[in-house]
Amino acid sequence: MIATNLTYAFVNTEPMQRERLKMLEAWLDEGTMQVLDARGLEPGWRCLEAGAGGGSVAAWLCKRVSPEGSVLATDLDIRFLRELAFPNLELQDHDLLQDELPEREFDLIHARLLLEWLAKPDLALRRLAAALKPGGCLVVEELDFQSLAVDPHLDARTRSVFSAVADAHLAILSAQHGFDPFYGRRVAGDLSAAGLVDVQAEGRASLWHGGGYGGRLVMLTLMQLRESIVAAGLVSSADVDESIKLCEESRLSLVSPVTIAAWGHRPKCS
C-alpha cells in the first residue's frame, strides 16, 4: 500500500535537485520564452513569476521588461532565487493556496509546473486571475504524461522494465505527493472556469535521449524517488537501478511528456 503524504516530492537542499531544475530549464525554457514573447511582452510591464523554481524565467523576464518594468518571483522555497541579482526583481516566500496576492497589479503572470502539484488548482487560478490588471494575461504551463513512451527499437525486456519504473514513479508522485500527471489536458478549461477570456492552448513535446538533458532529468528524478518506489513494492530495487543506469546510455530514446501552455486574459471591464 502507498501511504499518503502530500508534500512536495523534491528537496531543494539535495544537491541533485539544483541540477534537476537546470535540466528542466534546459528542456522547457526556449518554448516558454516563445510563448511569453507571443503574448506581447514589453518593457515596462509588471510581471509575476509564480513558483519560480530555479529562476531562469524570472531572470529572463527581468531583462525583457527593464528598465521601467519589474518582476515579482515567488515560491515556497526561494533559496535558488536568491542567486539572482537584478535591480527590478522582488522575491517572496509564498504559498499560493494560503497566502494572498495583490489584486489587479500585474500585466503578465506566468506559472510553470505548479498547478499540477496543488490540491486546489482552481483556487490557485482564481487568485492568479484576481492579481491581473484588467486586460492582463495569465500563462500557465503544465505537463501531461500520456505521451511518455520508449522507442520500440529498445529490446522488449528493457523497454518493459523502464516503462514499469516510469509508471511506478508517477504512482508515487500521485499518491504520496498529490501530483496530477495528466493535469495538462485540464488547464485550458480551468483557465476559462476562473473567469479568463480568449483562452487558447498549445502543446509541445521532445524526443529525449540517454545522457542528454532529458535522460539526466529522468535519472535525477528516479534517484530522488528511489527509496519511495522500492518501499511501495511497485517494482524491484534492481529494476529501478537498471532504469537509472539506462538514463545515461545513448540507446535510450523516449518521447517526453507533453507540455501544455494555456493562456487567457482578465476581462478589460472587470
Protein Blocks (a to p, Z undefined) as FASTA:
>chain_A
ZZdddddfbdfklmklmmmmmmmmmmmmmmmmmmmmmnopaehiacddehklnommmmmm
mmmmpmkbccddddfblklmmmpccfkbccddddfklpccdehkbfbdcdehklmmpfbl
mlmmmmmmmmpcehiacddddddfklgccdfkbcfklmmmmmmmmmmmmmmmmmmnopaf
klmmmmmmmmmmnopahiacddddddddehiamlmmmmmmmmmmmmmmmmnomacfklmm
mmmmmmmpfkbccdddddddddddddfkZZ
